[in-house]
């Protein structure tokens, strides 16, 4: 939730740069909707469900929680299979992608350590730098 709230804080700046924020989640649509409305004001960007990890797996961004971590999750009341709508115990790697209008990934900030998340301001800075380069090269 902290990451989503941090993205919300800079979402207007992304829009001003001509970009849209879109969250891809392995959660069910119902769980994603609950997440989207959990913040005080809600989120201005969409969260779409990648059930069965079809898209994130294609990008190589999915990992399965080891058994010891599954026990920790269960112990604190997190039932990942019910959120994801399957029995896989999979999560996506934290990743921030900049995707062109043509659907090409033109920048990726990915960390296999799920506890380390890309900073929204770093992604915004990268987006603005890329836009400046495009203007310079035009």
C-alpha positions in Angstrom: 0.0 0.0 0.0 2.9 2.4 0.7 4.2 2.0 -2.8 0.7 2.6 -4.3 0.3 5.7 -2.2 3.7 6.9 -3.2 2.7 6.4 -6.9 -0.5 8.3 -6.3 1.5 11.3 -4.9 3.3 11.7 -8.3 0.5 10.4 -10.6 -0.4 14.0 -11.7 3.3 14.5 -12.7 3.2 11.3 -14.8 0.1 12.6 -16.5 1.7 15.9 -17.2 4.6 14.0 -18.8 2.1 12.2 -21.1 2.3 8.9 -19.3 -0.3 6.7 -17.6 0.3 4.6 -14.5 -1.1 1.1 -14.7 -0.6 -1.5 -12.0 -0.5 -5.2 -13.1 -1.4 -7.4 -10.1 -1.7 -11.2 -9.7 -4.6 -10.6 -7.4 -8.2 -11.3 -8.4 -10.2 -8.3 -9.7 -12.1 -8.2 -6.4 -8.9 -8.1 -4.4 -7.4 -5.4 -6.8 -10.6 -3.3 -6.4 -10.3 -3.6 -2.6 -6.7 -2.5 -2.8 -7.6 0.4 -5.1 -10.2 1.8 -2.7 -8.2 1.1 0.5 -6.4 4.4 0.5 -8.2 7.5 2.0 -8.9 9.1 -1.4 -8.6 6.0 -3.6 -6.2 5.7 -6.4 -6.4 7.6 -9.7 -4.8 4.9 -11.8 -6.1 1.4 -12.7 -5.1 -2.0 -11.3 -5.6 -4.8 -13.7 -5.5 -8.5 -12.9 -3.1 -10.9 -14.4 -4.7 -14.1 -13.2 -2.5 -17.1 -13.5 0.5 -14.8 -14.0 0.3 -15.1 -17.7 1.7 -11.7 -18.6 4.1 -11.3 -15.7 5.5 -14.9 -16.3 6.1 -13.9 -20.0 8.2 -11.0 -18.8 10.1 -13.3 -16.3 8.8 -11.4 -13.3 7.2 -14.1 -11.2 8.6 -16.0 -8.3 7.1 -18.7 -6.0 7.3 -18.2 -2.3 9.4 -20.8 -0.5 7.7 -23.0 2.0 9.2 -21.2 5.0 7.9 -17.8 3.8 4.5 -19.3 3.1 4.3 -20.4 6.7 5.1 -16.8 7.8 2.4 -15.4 5.5 -0.1 -17.9 6.8 1.0 -17.1 10.4 0.1 -13.4 10.0 -3.2 -14.2 8.2 -2.2 -13.6 4.6 -3.8 -16.2 2.4 -2.1 -15.5 -0.9 -4.0 -18.2 -2.9 -7.3 -16.5 -2.0 -6.0 -13.1 -3.2 -4.6 -14.6 -6.4 -7.5 -17.0 -7.1 -5.2 -20.0 -7.5 -2.9 -22.3 -5.4 0.4 -21.1 -6.8 1.8 -18.9 -4.0 3.3 -16.7 -6.6 4.2 -13.0 -6.5 5.5 -10.6 -9.1 9.0 -9.1 -8.7 8.8 -5.5 -7.9 9.2 -3.8 -11.3 8.5 -0.5 -12.9 8.3 -0.5 -16.7 8.1 2.3 -19.1 6.3 1.0 -22.2 6.0 2.9 -25.4 2.7 3.6 -27.2 3.7 0.7 -29.5 3.8 -1.7 -26.5 7.6 -2.0 -26.4 9.3 -2.0 -23.0 11.8 0.8 -23.3 12.9 1.0 -19.7 12.7 -1.5 -16.8 13.6 -1.1 -13.1 13.4 -4.7 -11.7 14.7 -6.1 -8.4 14.3 -9.8 -7.6 14.3 -8.9 -3.9 10.6 -8.2 -3.3 11.4 -6.1 -0.3 13.1 -3.5 -2.5 10.8 -1.4 -4.6 11.6 1.1 -7.3 11.1 4.7 -6.2 8.3 6.5 -8.2 10.3 9.7 -8.4 13.2 7.7 -10.0 10.8 6.3 -12.7 9.4 9.8 -13.3 12.9 11.2 -13.6 13.8 8.5 -16.2 10.6 9.2 -18.1 11.3 12.9 -18.2 14.9 12.3 -19.3 13.7 10.0 -22.1 11.3 12.7 -23.2 14.1 15.3 -23.3 16.3 13.0 -25.4 13.4 12.4 -27.8 13.0 16.2 -28.2 16.8 16.6 -28.6 16.9 13.9 -31.3 13.8 15.2 -33.2 
